[in-house]
Every structure is written in structure tokens, then in C-alpha cells.
Amino acid sequence: MKDKKLHNIKSTGFEVPKGYFDAFEENLLNKISKEENTLNVNSNGFKTPEGYFDSLEERIIQNLSEEKETKVIPLINRKTIIYISSIAAAVLLLFNLSIFESSFTVGDLETETVENYVIDENISSYEIASLLTEDELNEDNLVDYNFEEENIEEYLLNNADIEELLIE
């Protein structure tokens, strides 16, 4: 590749025209003599009014000694206080509304909903018993149902597997 030949280059690549340094001094002196014509200009183009520097110090001291009334802008003004207090009042009102105070009781649940949940979640009777205290599990507190024989037969025919009952 071309990069491998870079270490073999012996010339710098810059060339000077022939006879450039022979007439260099004459060319330089000619340019300097032409520029001397511009150096003889007496004015620089800037003018100051007459007596400007005579009264300059007095004017500076006078401007420094004058006390100017500056406008002070407070960081917390009336608008921001009203804005913040209105937000706080809205949040307080939101939390005090009765929307969030909906109390839930077990009586609100339908029996069918609870039964479906217990069946779908495969909750065992031991898990249900662990949630109840000894007083709640007392035999006196349990509801006493009087089942009629017709209802029991109908339930067994519709819901129970007779073969399993016979095996047991």
C-alpha cells in the first residue's frame, strides 16, 4: 500500500522559485518604502470633543455617587402563594371526599361469588380454617341447616359422581 512508502520520502515537498532569494532584499525594501508613505499620516481618524478629559473624572464620580432606585422582584410573590395554596386546597379536598371512604363489608358479597372464588382458586378447608379464630370455629356459631331428603337426592344426582361415592 501507499502508506508503507512514507518512510522512504527524502524531500519536504516545498519548492522555492529560482532566484527568489537573490532579489529578496530589494523587494522587501521597496515594500517598506511604499508603506512609509502611509506612516506619515498625522491623524488616526478618531476625535474627542474639546475639554472631554478635563471634566471626565468629575462626571464619573458624580455617576457613581448617585443612588438609583432599583426594582426588586421578590422570589415569592402573591401570585405564587395563591397558586400553591389553591393546589394544596384541591388535594386536601380530594382526600376528604367520601369517594375514597367506600367501606366494604362481607355482607355485600354474594354467596355465589365467594363459592366460585373458593372453587376456582382451589382453596382447601384447612386454609379457610386458618383464617378463622377458635371462637368462630366453635360448633355453636355454625349455621344449622335442615336439609330435606328431596333436596339432598337432587343435589347428589346433579352434582356428585355416583361411581366415586360407590367406590368410597
VENBEL-V810539 format. One record per residue. N is the residue number from 1. RES is the residue in three letters. D_FIRST is the distance of its C-alpha to the first C-alpha in Angstrom with 1 decimal. Layout:
BEGIN
n=N res=RES d_first=D_FIRST
n=N res=RES d_first=D_FIRST
END
This chain:
BEGIN
n=1 res=MET d_first=0.0
n=2 res=LYS d_first=3.8
n=3 res=ASP d_first=5.6
n=4 res=LYS d_first=5.9
n=5 res=LYS d_first=7.7
n=6 res=LEU d_first=10.1
n=7 res=HIS d_first=12.6
n=8 res=ASN d_first=13.3
n=9 res=ILE d_first=14.6
n=10 res=LYS d_first=18.4
n=11 res=SER d_first=19.9
n=12 res=THR d_first=20.6
n=13 res=GLY d_first=20.3
n=14 res=PHE d_first=24.0
n=15 res=GLU d_first=26.5
n=16 res=VAL d_first=30.3
n=17 res=PRO d_first=32.5
n=18 res=LYS d_first=34.6
n=19 res=GLY d_first=38.0
n=20 res=TYR d_first=37.2
n=21 res=PHE d_first=38.7
n=22 res=ASP d_first=41.6
n=23 res=ALA d_first=43.2
n=24 res=PHE d_first=41.9
n=25 res=GLU d_first=45.3
n=26 res=GLU d_first=47.3
n=27 res=ASN d_first=45.2
n=28 res=LEU d_first=45.4
n=29 res=LEU d_first=49.2
n=30 res=ASN d_first=49.7
n=31 res=LYS d_first=48.0
n=32 res=ILE d_first=50.1
n=33 res=SER d_first=53.3
n=34 res=LYS d_first=52.6
n=35 res=GLU d_first=52.0
n=36 res=GLU d_first=55.3
n=37 res=ASN d_first=57.2
n=38 res=THR d_first=55.9
n=39 res=LEU d_first=56.8
n=40 res=ASN d_first=60.5
n=41 res=VAL d_first=60.9
n=42 res=ASN d_first=63.6
n=43 res=SER d_first=63.2
n=44 res=ASN d_first=60.2
n=45 res=GLY d_first=61.2
n=46 res=PHE d_first=62.4
n=47 res=LYS d_first=66.1
n=48 res=THR d_first=68.2
n=49 res=PRO d_first=71.7
n=50 res=GLU d_first=74.5
n=51 res=GLY d_first=75.7
n=52 res=TYR d_first=72.7
n=53 res=PHE d_first=72.0
n=54 res=ASP d_first=75.7
n=55 res=SER d_first=76.2
n=56 res=LEU d_first=72.6
n=57 res=GLU d_first=73.5
n=58 res=GLU d_first=76.6
n=59 res=ARG d_first=74.8
n=60 res=ILE d_first=72.1
n=61 res=ILE d_first=74.7
n=62 res=GLN d_first=76.8
n=63 res=ASN d_first=73.8
n=64 res=LEU d_first=73.0
n=65 res=SER d_first=76.6
n=66 res=GLU d_first=77.2
n=67 res=GLU d_first=76.9
n=68 res=LYS d_first=75.4
n=69 res=GLU d_first=76.1
n=70 res=THR d_first=72.9
n=71 res=LYS d_first=72.6
n=72 res=VAL d_first=72.2
n=73 res=ILE d_first=70.6
n=74 res=PRO d_first=71.6
n=75 res=LEU d_first=69.0
n=76 res=ILE d_first=71.6
n=77 res=ASN d_first=73.7
n=78 res=ARG d_first=76.4
n=79 res=LYS d_first=74.1
n=80 res=THR d_first=71.8
n=81 res=ILE d_first=74.8
n=82 res=ILE d_first=76.3
n=83 res=TYR d_first=73.1
n=84 res=ILE d_first=72.6
n=85 res=SER d_first=76.3
n=86 res=SER d_first=76.3
n=87 res=ILE d_first=73.3
n=88 res=ALA d_first=75.1
n=89 res=ALA d_first=78.3
n=90 res=ALA d_first=76.6
n=91 res=VAL d_first=75.0
n=92 res=LEU d_first=78.4
n=93 res=LEU d_first=80.2
n=94 res=LEU d_first=77.7
n=95 res=PHE d_first=78.2
n=96 res=ASN d_first=82.0
n=97 res=LEU d_first=82.4
n=98 res=SER d_first=84.1
n=99 res=ILE d_first=81.2
n=100 res=PHE d_first=79.6
n=101 res=GLU d_first=82.9
n=102 res=SER d_first=83.4
n=103 res=SER d_first=85.1
n=104 res=PHE d_first=84.7
n=105 res=THR d_first=87.5
n=106 res=VAL d_first=87.7
n=107 res=GLY d_first=90.6
n=108 res=ASP d_first=88.2
n=109 res=LEU d_first=86.4
n=110 res=GLU d_first=87.8
n=111 res=THR d_first=88.7
n=112 res=GLU d_first=86.7
n=113 res=THR d_first=83.5
n=114 res=VAL d_first=84.0
n=115 res=GLU d_first=84.9
n=116 res=ASN d_first=81.8
n=117 res=TYR d_first=79.6
n=118 res=VAL d_first=81.1
n=119 res=ILE d_first=80.7
n=120 res=ASP d_first=77.1
n=121 res=GLU d_first=75.9
n=122 res=ASN d_first=77.7
n=123 res=ILE d_first=79.5
n=124 res=SER d_first=82.0
n=125 res=SER d_first=85.5
n=126 res=TYR d_first=84.5
n=127 res=GLU d_first=81.9
n=128 res=ILE d_first=84.4
n=129 res=ALA d_first=87.0
n=130 res=SER d_first=84.6
n=131 res=LEU d_first=84.6
n=132 res=LEU d_first=88.3
n=133 res=THR d_first=90.6
n=134 res=GLU d_first=93.6
n=135 res=ASP d_first=96.0
n=136 res=GLU d_first=94.2
n=137 res=LEU d_first=94.3
n=138 res=ASN d_first=98.0
n=139 res=GLU d_first=100.0
n=140 res=ASP d_first=102.3
n=141 res=ASN d_first=99.5
n=142 res=LEU d_first=98.2
n=143 res=VAL d_first=99.4
n=144 res=ASP d_first=102.1
n=145 res=TYR d_first=101.7
n=146 res=ASN d_first=104.5
n=147 res=PHE d_first=103.0
n=148 res=GLU d_first=105.1
n=149 res=GLU d_first=105.1
n=150 res=GLU d_first=104.1
n=151 res=ASN d_first=101.0
n=152 res=ILE d_first=99.9
n=153 res=GLU d_first=100.3
n=154 res=GLU d_first=98.5
n=155 res=TYR d_first=95.6
n=156 res=LEU d_first=95.4
n=157 res=LEU d_first=95.4
n=158 res=ASN d_first=92.7
n=159 res=ASN d_first=90.4
n=160 res=ALA d_first=91.0
n=161 res=ASP d_first=89.9
n=162 res=ILE d_first=93.2
n=163 res=GLU d_first=91.7
n=164 res=GLU d_first=90.1
n=165 res=LEU d_first=93.4
n=166 res=LEU d_first=95.3
n=167 res=ILE d_first=92.8
n=168 res=GLU d_first=93.3
END
